[in-house]
Amino acid sequence: MPKYSIPAMLPRNAPLLSGLFALMLSVPAFMPSQAQAQAQAQAQTNTQTTKTGAKLFGGEILRQQPALPSLGRYYYPNRLIVSFKKGVDGQQLMNELATERRESSADRKDLQLALELAGDLPALVTIKPPNAEKESTGQLPYMMLEQPGKESGGSLNWLMARLKASDKVKQVSRDYVLFSDDANTDRINDLLGGAPTKPTNVQPRHPAIAHTPALIPNDRFYKLQWHLKLHGSAHNTTTSPGASGFPLAWALNPAKNQPIVAILDTGLYYEHEDIKNNPRILPGYDFISDPRNAKDGDGIDNDPSDPGTGSEKGTCASRSAEVDGWHGTHVAGLAGAMGSNNRIGATGGAWHIRILPVRVLGRCGGGSLRDIMRGMLWAGGIAQPGVPDNLMPADIINLSLSAQISCTPLMQTIVNTLKQRGVTIIASAGNDGVDAAGTMPANCNNVIAVAASDARGHLTPYSNFGEKVDIMAPGGDLSRDDNGDKFADGMLSAFKGGYKFYQGTSQAAPMVAAAAALIKSHNPGFGPDQLLATLKKTAHPRSKKQCPKACGAGLLNLAPLAAKKVSGVNKYR
Protein backbone atom coordinates (compact mmCIF):
# COMPACT_ATOMS: atom_id res chain seq x y z
CA MET A 1 0.00 0.00 0.00
CA PRO A 2 1.17 3.60 -0.56
CA LYS A 3 2.86 5.44 2.27
CA TYR A 4 0.63 8.48 1.96
CA SER A 5 -2.78 8.82 3.55
CA ILE A 6 -4.93 9.37 0.46
CA PRO A 7 -6.80 6.11 -0.22
CA ALA A 8 -5.79 4.13 -3.26
CA MET A 9 -8.58 1.55 -3.58
CA LEU A 10 -12.32 1.96 -4.03
CA PRO A 11 -14.62 -0.94 -3.11
CA ARG A 12 -17.13 -2.19 -5.64
CA ASN A 13 -20.19 -0.84 -3.79
CA ALA A 14 -18.74 2.31 -2.26
CA PRO A 15 -21.40 5.04 -1.83
CA LEU A 16 -20.68 8.61 -2.83
CA LEU A 17 -20.11 10.72 0.30
CA SER A 18 -19.27 14.38 -0.26
CA GLY A 19 -17.01 13.54 -3.16
CA LEU A 20 -15.16 10.84 -1.20
CA PHE A 21 -15.72 7.10 -1.22
CA ALA A 22 -15.70 4.66 1.67
CA LEU A 23 -12.73 2.31 1.71
CA MET A 24 -12.73 -1.44 1.87
CA LEU A 25 -10.09 -2.76 4.28
CA SER A 26 -8.14 -5.86 3.41
CA VAL A 27 -8.93 -8.63 5.91
CA PRO A 28 -6.98 -11.90 5.72
CA ALA A 29 -9.19 -14.78 4.62
CA PHE A 30 -9.81 -17.61 7.10
CA MET A 31 -7.31 -20.41 6.63
CA PRO A 32 -7.66 -23.81 8.34
CA SER A 33 -4.70 -24.77 10.49
CA GLN A 34 -3.57 -27.57 8.17
CA ALA A 35 -3.66 -25.32 5.11
CA GLN A 36 -1.91 -22.62 7.10
CA ALA A 37 0.86 -25.02 8.06
CA GLN A 38 1.24 -26.05 4.42
CA ALA A 39 1.37 -22.42 3.36
CA GLN A 40 4.02 -21.67 5.97
CA ALA A 41 6.06 -24.66 4.85
CA GLN A 42 5.77 -23.52 1.24
CA ALA A 43 6.76 -19.98 2.21
CA GLN A 44 9.81 -21.35 4.00
CA THR A 45 10.74 -23.32 0.89
CA ASN A 46 10.23 -20.30 -1.33
CA THR A 47 12.56 -18.13 0.73
CA GLN A 48 15.57 -20.39 0.24
CA THR A 49 18.72 -18.91 -1.23
CA THR A 50 21.74 -20.68 -2.57
CA LYS A 51 25.27 -20.33 -1.29
CA THR A 52 26.09 -18.27 -4.36
CA GLY A 53 23.35 -15.76 -3.58
CA ALA A 54 20.88 -16.81 -6.24
CA LYS A 55 17.27 -16.31 -5.21
CA LEU A 56 14.05 -18.04 -5.96
CA PHE A 57 11.42 -16.79 -8.35
CA GLY A 58 8.22 -18.79 -8.14
CA GLY A 59 10.25 -21.76 -6.95
CA GLU A 60 12.77 -21.58 -9.80
CA ILE A 61 16.27 -20.42 -8.95
CA LEU A 62 17.41 -17.36 -10.89
CA ARG A 63 20.71 -15.61 -11.22
CA GLN A 64 21.30 -11.89 -11.34
CA GLN A 65 23.60 -10.78 -14.12
CA PRO A 66 26.56 -8.96 -12.53
CA ALA A 67 27.69 -5.35 -12.97
CA LEU A 68 24.29 -3.97 -13.90
CA PRO A 69 22.10 -1.11 -12.60
CA SER A 70 20.62 -1.48 -9.12
CA LEU A 71 17.34 -2.94 -10.36
CA GLY A 72 19.29 -5.79 -11.89
CA ARG A 73 18.37 -8.24 -14.61
CA TYR A 74 17.34 -11.78 -13.78
CA TYR A 75 17.49 -14.89 -15.93
CA TYR A 76 17.03 -18.65 -15.81
CA PRO A 77 20.55 -20.16 -15.62
CA ASN A 78 19.42 -23.38 -17.35
CA ARG A 79 18.10 -21.72 -20.51
CA LEU A 80 19.69 -20.06 -23.53
CA ILE A 81 18.32 -18.35 -26.63
CA VAL A 82 20.61 -18.68 -29.63
CA SER A 83 20.54 -16.97 -33.01
CA PHE A 84 22.56 -18.49 -35.85
CA LYS A 85 24.15 -16.86 -38.83
CA LYS A 86 22.37 -17.13 -42.14
CA GLY A 87 22.63 -20.56 -43.75
CA VAL A 88 23.71 -22.35 -40.58
CA ASP A 89 21.89 -25.58 -39.74
CA GLY A 90 21.29 -25.10 -36.03
CA GLN A 91 20.47 -28.70 -35.25
CA GLN A 92 23.55 -30.00 -37.00
CA LEU A 93 25.73 -27.58 -35.01
CA MET A 94 24.06 -28.68 -31.78
CA ASN A 95 24.68 -32.34 -32.58
CA GLU A 96 28.36 -31.58 -33.27
CA LEU A 97 28.72 -29.74 -29.97
CA ALA A 98 26.91 -32.50 -28.09
CA THR A 99 29.32 -35.07 -29.53
CA GLU A 100 32.28 -32.87 -28.60
CA ARG A 101 30.92 -32.52 -25.07
CA ARG A 102 30.51 -36.24 -24.55
CA GLU A 103 34.00 -36.97 -25.85
CA SER A 104 35.80 -34.22 -23.96
CA SER A 105 33.99 -33.74 -20.69
CA ALA A 106 34.22 -35.71 -17.47
CA ASP A 107 30.47 -35.18 -17.23
CA ARG A 108 29.25 -38.22 -19.18
CA LYS A 109 25.53 -37.51 -18.81
CA ASP A 110 23.45 -36.87 -21.89
CA LEU A 111 22.71 -33.30 -22.77
CA GLN A 112 18.95 -32.96 -22.72
CA LEU A 113 17.90 -29.87 -24.56
CA ALA A 114 14.53 -28.40 -25.42
CA LEU A 115 14.59 -26.44 -28.67
CA GLU A 116 12.05 -23.83 -29.59
CA LEU A 117 12.21 -23.07 -33.27
CA ALA A 118 11.25 -19.63 -34.49
CA GLY A 119 10.74 -19.52 -38.21
CA ASP A 120 7.47 -19.11 -40.06
CA LEU A 121 5.76 -21.47 -37.61
CA PRO A 122 7.72 -21.94 -34.36
CA ALA A 123 7.57 -25.44 -32.89
CA LEU A 124 8.77 -27.24 -29.79
CA VAL A 125 10.82 -30.44 -30.05
CA THR A 126 13.10 -32.32 -27.66
CA ILE A 127 16.38 -34.00 -28.54
CA LYS A 128 18.84 -36.21 -26.68
CA PRO A 129 22.13 -36.12 -28.54
CA PRO A 130 23.27 -37.76 -30.67
CA ASN A 131 19.87 -38.90 -32.04
CA ALA A 132 16.97 -36.48 -32.47
CA GLU A 133 13.64 -37.65 -31.14
CA LYS A 134 11.99 -35.59 -33.85
CA GLU A 135 13.53 -34.70 -37.20
CA SER A 136 13.95 -31.03 -38.00
CA THR A 137 12.64 -29.60 -41.23
CA GLY A 138 14.53 -26.71 -42.76
CA GLN A 139 17.03 -24.32 -41.22
CA LEU A 140 16.79 -23.31 -37.57
CA PRO A 141 17.75 -19.64 -37.33
CA TYR A 142 16.86 -19.55 -33.62
CA MET A 143 16.74 -22.07 -30.80
CA MET A 144 15.59 -22.11 -27.22
CA LEU A 145 17.96 -24.41 -25.32
CA GLU A 146 17.05 -25.77 -21.92
CA GLN A 147 18.71 -28.14 -19.50
CA PRO A 148 15.87 -29.30 -17.22
CA GLY A 149 16.40 -29.81 -13.52
CA LYS A 150 19.67 -27.90 -13.28
CA GLU A 151 20.25 -24.78 -11.21
CA SER A 152 23.37 -23.90 -13.16
CA GLY A 153 24.28 -26.92 -15.24
CA GLY A 154 27.95 -27.19 -16.06
CA SER A 155 27.16 -28.62 -19.47
CA LEU A 156 24.95 -25.65 -20.36
CA ASN A 157 27.57 -23.16 -19.19
CA TRP A 158 30.11 -25.00 -21.34
CA LEU A 159 27.67 -24.88 -24.25
CA MET A 160 27.16 -21.14 -23.87
CA ALA A 161 30.91 -20.54 -23.99
CA ARG A 162 31.27 -22.70 -27.08
CA LEU A 163 28.38 -21.02 -28.85
CA LYS A 164 29.82 -17.59 -28.13
CA ALA A 165 33.15 -18.71 -29.60
CA SER A 166 31.60 -20.25 -32.72
CA ASP A 167 31.80 -18.37 -36.00
CA LYS A 168 28.41 -19.89 -36.90
CA VAL A 169 26.55 -18.14 -34.10
CA LYS A 170 25.24 -14.59 -34.28
CA GLN A 171 24.24 -14.09 -30.66
CA VAL A 172 23.64 -16.03 -27.44
CA SER A 173 21.38 -14.63 -24.72
CA ARG A 174 19.80 -15.77 -21.49
CA ASP A 175 16.09 -16.45 -21.02
CA TYR A 176 15.41 -13.28 -19.09
CA VAL A 177 12.56 -12.60 -16.69
CA LEU A 178 10.35 -9.66 -17.64
CA PHE A 179 8.26 -7.89 -15.00
CA SER A 180 5.01 -5.97 -15.19
CA ASP A 181 5.54 -2.24 -15.59
CA ASP A 182 3.73 -0.68 -12.64
CA ALA A 183 5.87 1.98 -11.05
CA ASN A 184 6.64 0.87 -7.49
CA THR A 185 4.69 3.25 -5.29
CA ASP A 186 7.07 3.24 -2.36
CA ARG A 187 10.06 3.80 -4.61
CA ILE A 188 8.38 6.72 -6.35
CA ASN A 189 7.31 8.28 -3.05
CA ASP A 190 10.84 7.96 -1.74
CA LEU A 191 12.09 9.61 -4.91
CA LEU A 192 9.59 12.47 -4.82
CA GLY A 193 9.38 13.07 -1.10
CA GLY A 194 6.32 11.24 0.18
CA ALA A 195 2.75 12.45 0.22
CA PRO A 196 0.97 13.91 -2.81
CA THR A 197 1.51 17.58 -3.37
CA LYS A 198 -1.39 19.97 -3.05
CA PRO A 199 -2.92 21.20 -6.31
CA THR A 200 -0.61 23.75 -7.85
CA ASN A 201 -2.21 24.47 -11.19
CA VAL A 202 -5.97 24.02 -10.73
CA GLN A 203 -7.56 26.68 -12.87
CA PRO A 204 -11.01 28.29 -12.56
CA ARG A 205 -13.66 25.73 -13.44
CA HIS A 206 -15.77 26.22 -16.51
CA PRO A 207 -18.03 23.91 -18.54
CA ALA A 208 -16.87 22.10 -21.63
CA ILE A 209 -17.24 23.90 -24.92
CA ALA A 210 -20.93 23.68 -25.79
CA HIS A 211 -20.52 22.51 -29.37
CA THR A 212 -18.10 19.70 -28.48
CA PRO A 213 -19.65 16.37 -29.54
CA ALA A 214 -19.05 14.15 -26.53
CA LEU A 215 -20.63 11.24 -24.69
CA ILE A 216 -20.15 11.42 -20.93
CA PRO A 217 -20.70 7.95 -19.41
CA ASN A 218 -22.83 7.29 -16.35
CA ASP A 219 -20.34 4.93 -14.68
CA ARG A 220 -20.19 5.73 -10.95
CA PHE A 221 -16.47 6.43 -10.70
CA TYR A 222 -15.97 8.04 -14.11
CA LYS A 223 -15.48 11.46 -12.52
CA LEU A 224 -12.26 10.12 -10.97
CA GLN A 225 -10.91 8.96 -14.33
CA TRP A 226 -9.25 12.20 -15.35
CA HIS A 227 -7.27 10.41 -18.06
CA LEU A 228 -10.39 9.68 -20.14
CA LYS A 229 -11.97 13.14 -20.04
CA LEU A 230 -12.04 15.86 -22.64
CA HIS A 231 -8.70 17.57 -23.08
CA GLY A 232 -8.92 21.11 -21.73
CA SER A 233 -7.00 23.79 -19.89
CA ALA A 234 -8.85 23.25 -16.61
CA HIS A 235 -9.37 20.40 -14.16
CA ASN A 236 -13.10 19.84 -13.69
CA THR A 237 -15.75 17.17 -14.02
CA THR A 238 -15.46 17.05 -17.81
CA THR A 239 -11.96 18.24 -18.72
CA SER A 240 -8.34 17.77 -17.71
CA PRO A 241 -5.07 19.08 -19.19
CA GLY A 242 -3.71 15.53 -19.09
CA ALA A 243 -6.73 13.86 -20.69
CA SER A 244 -6.90 12.33 -24.16
CA GLY A 245 -10.48 13.11 -25.24
CA PHE A 246 -12.07 9.66 -25.22
CA PRO A 247 -15.68 11.01 -24.85
CA LEU A 248 -15.32 12.49 -28.32
CA ALA A 249 -14.65 9.06 -29.80
CA TRP A 250 -17.44 7.45 -27.77
CA ALA A 251 -19.92 9.89 -29.32
CA LEU A 252 -19.30 8.44 -32.78
CA ASN A 253 -21.65 5.77 -34.03
CA PRO A 254 -20.14 2.38 -33.14
CA ALA A 255 -18.27 0.86 -36.05
CA LYS A 256 -19.25 -2.59 -37.28
CA ASN A 257 -15.62 -3.66 -37.05
CA GLN A 258 -14.61 -4.73 -33.52
CA PRO A 259 -10.81 -4.98 -33.30
CA ILE A 260 -9.30 -7.53 -30.91
CA VAL A 261 -6.80 -6.32 -28.31
CA ALA A 262 -4.71 -9.03 -26.65
CA ILE A 263 -3.57 -8.23 -23.11
CA LEU A 264 -0.43 -10.26 -22.34
CA ASP A 265 -0.20 -9.98 -18.60
CA THR A 266 -1.03 -11.72 -15.31
CA GLY A 267 -4.41 -12.89 -16.56
CA LEU A 268 -7.90 -11.64 -15.80
CA TYR A 269 -10.07 -11.69 -12.68
CA TYR A 270 -13.29 -12.82 -14.34
CA GLU A 271 -15.55 -12.43 -11.29
CA HIS A 272 -15.17 -8.65 -11.10
CA GLU A 273 -18.57 -6.95 -11.17
CA ASP A 274 -17.62 -4.79 -14.16
CA ILE A 275 -16.10 -7.68 -16.16
CA LYS A 276 -18.24 -10.69 -15.31
CA ASN A 277 -20.29 -12.02 -18.21
CA ASN A 278 -18.91 -9.41 -20.60
CA PRO A 279 -19.49 -10.91 -24.08
CA ARG A 280 -16.57 -8.90 -25.45
CA ILE A 281 -14.06 -10.97 -23.42
CA LEU A 282 -12.76 -13.72 -25.70
CA PRO A 283 -11.47 -17.13 -24.61
CA GLY A 284 -7.78 -16.66 -23.87
CA TYR A 285 -4.91 -18.91 -22.83
CA ASP A 286 -2.35 -19.37 -20.05
CA PHE A 287 1.21 -19.73 -21.38
CA ILE A 288 3.07 -19.93 -18.06
CA SER A 289 4.97 -23.18 -18.45
CA ASP A 290 6.39 -23.52 -14.92
CA PRO A 291 3.67 -24.48 -12.39
CA ARG A 292 5.80 -23.04 -9.60
CA ASN A 293 5.62 -19.62 -11.20
CA ALA A 294 2.01 -20.01 -12.34
CA LYS A 295 0.51 -20.27 -8.82
CA ASP A 296 -2.56 -22.00 -10.29
CA GLY A 297 -1.27 -25.54 -9.76
CA ASP A 298 -0.40 -26.39 -13.35
CA GLY A 299 1.41 -25.24 -16.46
CA ILE A 300 0.11 -24.16 -19.86
CA ASP A 301 -3.68 -24.46 -20.10
CA ASN A 302 -6.79 -22.78 -21.44
CA ASP A 303 -7.56 -20.83 -18.25
CA PRO A 304 -6.06 -17.32 -18.23
CA SER A 305 -7.63 -16.46 -14.86
CA ASP A 306 -5.38 -14.49 -12.53
CA PRO A 307 -4.80 -16.34 -9.21
CA GLY A 308 -2.78 -13.42 -7.85
CA THR A 309 0.92 -12.65 -7.96
CA GLY A 310 1.67 -12.20 -4.28
CA SER A 311 4.69 -13.91 -2.72
CA GLU A 312 6.51 -13.96 0.58
CA LYS A 313 9.62 -11.90 1.13
CA GLY A 314 12.63 -13.47 -0.55
CA THR A 315 10.74 -15.22 -3.33
CA CYS A 316 10.74 -12.42 -5.87
CA ALA A 317 14.38 -12.30 -6.92
CA SER A 318 15.78 -9.16 -5.27
CA ARG A 319 12.35 -7.75 -4.53
CA SER A 320 10.63 -7.57 -1.17
CA ALA A 321 7.38 -9.37 -0.39
CA GLU A 322 4.58 -8.65 -2.86
CA VAL A 323 0.84 -8.60 -2.43
CA ASP A 324 -1.54 -9.71 -5.14
CA GLY A 325 -1.55 -6.98 -7.75
CA TRP A 326 -4.24 -8.06 -10.25
CA HIS A 327 -2.12 -6.19 -12.77
CA GLY A 328 -3.60 -7.82 -15.86
CA THR A 329 -7.14 -7.01 -14.73
CA HIS A 330 -6.20 -3.37 -14.15
CA VAL A 331 -4.51 -3.09 -17.55
CA ALA A 332 -7.35 -4.89 -19.39
CA GLY A 333 -9.89 -2.67 -17.64
CA LEU A 334 -8.13 0.46 -18.88
CA ALA A 335 -8.12 -0.86 -22.43
CA GLY A 336 -11.82 -1.74 -22.44
CA ALA A 337 -12.55 -4.95 -20.52
CA MET A 338 -14.89 -3.19 -18.10
CA GLY A 339 -18.51 -2.64 -19.00
CA SER A 340 -19.09 0.94 -20.09
CA ASN A 341 -21.92 3.42 -19.57
CA ASN A 342 -23.63 0.79 -17.40
CA ARG A 343 -23.85 2.74 -14.11
CA ILE A 344 -21.35 0.30 -12.56
CA GLY A 345 -17.90 1.22 -11.35
CA ALA A 346 -15.49 2.71 -13.87
CA THR A 347 -15.08 2.62 -17.63
CA GLY A 348 -12.38 1.69 -20.14
CA GLY A 349 -10.90 3.44 -23.12
CA ALA A 350 -12.57 1.54 -25.97
CA TRP A 351 -16.17 0.39 -25.60
CA HIS A 352 -16.86 -1.75 -28.65
CA ILE A 353 -13.64 -3.73 -28.96
CA ARG A 354 -12.92 -7.31 -27.93
CA ILE A 355 -10.36 -8.27 -25.28
CA LEU A 356 -8.20 -11.41 -25.52
CA PRO A 357 -6.53 -12.26 -22.19
CA VAL A 358 -3.21 -14.11 -22.52
CA ARG A 359 -1.52 -15.03 -19.24
CA VAL A 360 2.28 -14.83 -19.36
CA LEU A 361 3.18 -13.24 -15.99
CA GLY A 362 2.84 -15.17 -12.74
CA ARG A 363 4.30 -15.04 -9.26
CA CYS A 364 5.90 -11.67 -8.42
CA GLY A 365 4.47 -10.24 -11.65
CA GLY A 366 7.27 -11.82 -13.66
CA GLY A 367 7.44 -14.21 -16.57
CA SER A 368 9.87 -16.06 -18.78
CA LEU A 369 10.85 -14.44 -22.05
CA ARG A 370 10.13 -17.77 -23.73
CA ASP A 371 6.57 -17.91 -22.37
CA ILE A 372 5.96 -14.30 -23.36
CA MET A 373 7.17 -14.85 -26.92
CA ARG A 374 5.00 -17.96 -27.30
CA GLY A 375 2.03 -15.99 -25.99
CA MET A 376 2.68 -13.24 -28.53
CA LEU A 377 2.83 -15.70 -31.41
CA TRP A 378 -0.37 -17.44 -30.34
CA ALA A 379 -2.19 -14.15 -29.83
CA GLY A 380 -1.21 -13.13 -33.35
CA GLY A 381 -2.60 -16.33 -34.85
CA ILE A 382 0.64 -18.28 -35.28
CA ALA A 383 0.23 -21.93 -34.31
CA GLN A 384 2.00 -23.16 -31.19
CA PRO A 385 2.76 -26.83 -30.47
CA GLY A 386 0.52 -28.50 -27.93
CA VAL A 387 -1.92 -25.58 -27.91
CA PRO A 388 -5.18 -25.23 -29.87
CA ASP A 389 -4.97 -22.65 -32.64
CA ASN A 390 -6.22 -19.17 -31.84
CA LEU A 391 -9.19 -18.77 -34.17
CA MET A 392 -9.65 -15.09 -33.28
CA PRO A 393 -6.18 -13.52 -33.70
CA ALA A 394 -5.48 -10.14 -32.18
CA ASP A 395 -5.22 -6.95 -34.19
CA ILE A 396 -3.32 -5.28 -31.36
CA ILE A 397 -1.08 -6.78 -28.66
CA ASN A 398 -0.51 -4.85 -25.42
CA LEU A 399 2.73 -5.60 -23.53
CA SER A 400 2.78 -3.82 -20.16
CA LEU A 401 6.01 -5.55 -19.16
CA SER A 402 9.74 -5.12 -19.58
CA ALA A 403 13.30 -6.06 -18.70
CA GLN A 404 16.42 -3.91 -18.85
CA ILE A 405 18.01 -5.68 -21.77
CA SER A 406 18.57 -5.08 -25.46
CA CYS A 407 15.97 -6.40 -27.85
CA THR A 408 17.01 -10.01 -28.46
CA PRO A 409 17.21 -11.36 -32.00
CA LEU A 410 14.39 -13.82 -31.38
CA MET A 411 12.07 -11.15 -29.97
CA GLN A 412 12.79 -8.90 -32.93
CA THR A 413 12.05 -11.72 -35.37
CA ILE A 414 8.74 -12.43 -33.63
CA VAL A 415 7.79 -8.74 -33.66
CA ASN A 416 8.62 -8.50 -37.38
CA THR A 417 6.66 -11.67 -38.15
CA LEU A 418 3.60 -10.37 -36.32
CA LYS A 419 3.81 -7.01 -38.07
CA GLN A 420 3.86 -8.78 -41.42
CA ARG A 421 0.57 -10.37 -40.37
CA GLY A 422 -0.90 -6.94 -39.62
CA VAL A 423 -0.58 -7.11 -35.82
CA THR A 424 0.22 -3.86 -34.01
CA ILE A 425 2.39 -4.28 -30.89
CA ILE A 426 2.23 -1.66 -28.15
CA ALA A 427 4.61 -1.76 -25.19
CA SER A 428 5.23 0.20 -22.00
CA ALA A 429 8.47 2.20 -22.07
CA GLY A 430 9.42 1.20 -18.52
CA ASN A 431 9.40 2.90 -15.13
CA ASP A 432 13.07 3.41 -14.30
CA GLY A 433 13.41 7.05 -15.34
CA VAL A 434 16.06 6.13 -17.92
CA ASP A 435 16.41 5.99 -21.68
CA ALA A 436 13.98 3.41 -23.09
CA ALA A 437 16.68 2.27 -25.52
CA GLY A 438 17.77 -0.18 -22.82
CA THR A 439 14.30 -1.61 -22.11
CA MET A 440 12.82 -4.56 -23.98
CA PRO A 441 10.36 -4.96 -25.69
CA ALA A 442 9.86 -1.19 -26.03
CA ASN A 443 13.30 -0.91 -27.66
CA CYS A 444 12.52 -3.41 -30.41
CA ASN A 445 11.88 -2.06 -33.90
CA ASN A 446 8.25 -2.08 -35.06
CA VAL A 447 6.94 -1.72 -31.50
CA ILE A 448 4.95 1.36 -30.43
CA ALA A 449 6.70 2.44 -27.21
CA VAL A 450 4.60 4.44 -24.75
CA ALA A 451 5.82 6.84 -22.05
CA ALA A 452 3.62 7.96 -19.13
CA SER A 453 2.19 11.40 -18.37
CA ASP A 454 0.40 12.90 -15.36
CA ALA A 455 -2.85 14.85 -14.96
CA ARG A 456 -1.11 18.00 -16.16
CA GLY A 457 0.01 16.34 -19.36
CA HIS A 458 3.65 16.30 -18.20
CA LEU A 459 6.10 13.41 -18.45
CA THR A 460 6.11 11.60 -15.10
CA PRO A 461 9.40 11.37 -13.14
CA TYR A 462 9.38 7.56 -13.21
CA SER A 463 8.70 7.15 -16.93
CA ASN A 464 11.41 6.07 -19.32
CA PHE A 465 12.01 8.42 -22.23
CA GLY A 466 14.17 8.85 -25.31
CA GLU A 467 14.21 8.44 -29.06
CA LYS A 468 12.66 4.97 -28.85
CA VAL A 469 9.46 6.42 -27.38
CA ASP A 470 6.74 6.99 -29.98
CA ILE A 471 4.02 8.68 -27.92
CA MET A 472 3.09 9.66 -24.39
CA ALA A 473 -0.21 8.71 -22.74
CA PRO A 474 -1.78 9.09 -19.29
CA GLY A 475 -0.03 6.81 -16.79
CA GLY A 476 -0.69 8.66 -13.56
CA ASP A 477 1.39 10.03 -10.71
CA LEU A 478 0.40 8.93 -7.21
CA SER A 479 2.61 11.61 -5.68
CA ARG A 480 0.35 14.41 -6.97
CA ASP A 481 -3.23 15.65 -6.72
CA ASP A 482 -3.29 18.32 -9.38
CA ASN A 483 -7.01 18.09 -10.07
CA GLY A 484 -7.86 18.70 -6.42
CA ASP A 485 -10.27 15.76 -6.02
CA LYS A 486 -8.50 14.62 -2.83
CA PHE A 487 -7.33 11.43 -4.54
CA ALA A 488 -3.82 10.89 -5.79
CA ASP A 489 -3.67 11.24 -9.59
CA GLY A 490 -3.41 7.56 -10.44
CA MET A 491 -5.22 5.60 -13.11
CA LEU A 492 -8.45 4.08 -11.78
CA SER A 493 -9.39 0.64 -13.08
CA ALA A 494 -10.68 -2.78 -12.01
CA PHE A 495 -9.04 -4.64 -9.14
CA LYS A 496 -10.18 -7.67 -7.16
CA GLY A 497 -12.62 -6.31 -4.59
CA GLY A 498 -13.27 -3.03 -6.35
CA TYR A 499 -11.28 -0.40 -8.20
CA LYS A 500 -7.78 0.87 -7.59
CA PHE A 501 -5.47 3.70 -8.58
CA TYR A 502 -2.22 2.54 -10.18
CA GLN A 503 0.57 4.45 -11.87
CA GLY A 504 3.04 3.38 -14.51
CA THR A 505 3.80 3.02 -18.17
CA SER A 506 1.84 -0.23 -17.73
CA GLN A 507 -1.22 2.00 -17.49
CA ALA A 508 -0.18 4.28 -20.35
CA ALA A 509 0.25 1.45 -22.89
CA PRO A 510 -3.39 0.20 -22.77
CA MET A 511 -4.60 3.76 -23.28
CA VAL A 512 -2.75 3.79 -26.59
CA ALA A 513 -4.00 0.26 -27.34
CA ALA A 514 -7.58 1.46 -26.76
CA ALA A 515 -7.03 4.51 -28.98
CA ALA A 516 -5.49 2.39 -31.73
CA ALA A 517 -8.45 0.00 -31.54
CA LEU A 518 -10.92 2.89 -31.82
CA ILE A 519 -9.08 4.23 -34.86
CA LYS A 520 -8.95 0.79 -36.46
CA SER A 521 -12.64 0.19 -35.81
CA HIS A 522 -13.42 3.10 -38.15
CA ASN A 523 -10.51 2.32 -40.49
CA PRO A 524 -10.35 -1.49 -40.69
CA GLY A 525 -7.72 -1.36 -43.43
CA PHE A 526 -5.19 0.33 -41.19
CA GLY A 527 -2.15 -1.77 -40.33
CA PRO A 528 0.63 -1.09 -37.78
CA ASP A 529 2.30 1.68 -39.81
CA GLN A 530 -0.99 3.48 -40.49
CA LEU A 531 -2.05 3.30 -36.86
CA LEU A 532 1.28 4.65 -35.66
CA ALA A 533 1.19 7.45 -38.23
CA THR A 534 -2.32 8.40 -37.10
CA LEU A 535 -1.43 8.37 -33.41
CA LYS A 536 1.59 10.58 -34.07
CA LYS A 537 -0.23 12.94 -36.42
CA THR A 538 -3.06 13.59 -33.96
CA ALA A 539 -0.99 13.82 -30.73
CA HIS A 540 -0.93 17.04 -28.69
CA PRO A 541 2.56 18.56 -29.06
CA ARG A 542 4.43 18.98 -25.78
CA SER A 543 6.69 21.81 -24.69
CA LYS A 544 10.12 21.38 -23.14
CA LYS A 545 8.54 22.04 -19.75
CA GLN A 546 5.93 19.34 -20.30
CA CYS A 547 8.44 16.92 -21.82
CA PRO A 548 11.93 17.88 -20.64
CA LYS A 549 13.20 14.62 -22.12
CA ALA A 550 12.19 13.04 -25.41
CA CYS A 551 8.72 11.51 -25.10
CA GLY A 552 7.66 10.95 -28.69
CA ALA A 553 5.17 12.83 -30.82
CA GLY A 554 3.27 14.20 -27.83
CA LEU A 555 0.23 13.40 -25.70
CA LEU A 556 -2.34 10.90 -26.94
CA ASN A 557 -5.29 12.74 -28.51
CA LEU A 558 -8.55 11.36 -29.90
CA ALA A 559 -10.16 14.67 -30.85
CA PRO A 560 -9.28 14.39 -34.57
CA LEU A 561 -10.95 10.99 -34.72
CA ALA A 562 -14.13 12.43 -33.28
CA ALA A 563 -13.97 15.33 -35.72
CA LYS A 564 -13.69 12.72 -38.48
CA LYS A 565 -10.33 14.12 -39.49
CA VAL A 566 -8.82 10.68 -39.46
CA SER A 567 -9.69 10.55 -43.14
CA GLY A 568 -6.96 13.13 -43.52
CA VAL A 569 -4.38 10.45 -42.77
CA ASN A 570 -5.98 7.86 -45.01
CA LYS A 571 -3.19 8.57 -47.45
CA TYR A 572 -1.11 6.26 -45.26
CA ARG A 573 -3.49 3.42 -46.00
Secondary structure, DSSP 8 states (H G I E B T S, - for coil): --SSSS--EEETT--EETTEE-----------HHHHHHHHHHHHHHT-B-TT--EEETTEEEEE-SS--TT--EEEEEEEEEEE-TT--HHHHHHHHHHHHHHH-S--S---EEEEE-SSS-EEEEEETTEESS---S--SEEEEE-TT-SS-HHHHHHHHHHHH-TTEEEEEEEEEEEE----HHHHHHHHTSS-B--SS--------TT--------TTGGG-GGGSEE-SS-SSSEETT---HHHHHTS---S---EEEEEES-B-TT-TTTTT-TTB---EE----HHHHSSSSSSBS--B-----B-TTSBTTS--B----HHHHHHIIIIIS--SSSSS---S-SS-EEEEEE---GGGEEEHHHHHHHHHHHTT---TTS---SS--SEEEE-EEBSS---HHHHHHHHHHHHTT-EEEEE--SSSSBGGGSBTTTSTT-EEEEEE-TTS-B-TTS-BSTT--EEEE--BTTB-TT-SSS-B-EEEEETTEEEEE-SHHHHHHHHHHHHHHHHHH-TT--HHHHHHHHHHHSB---TTT-SS--TT-B---HHHHTT-GGGGGGG-
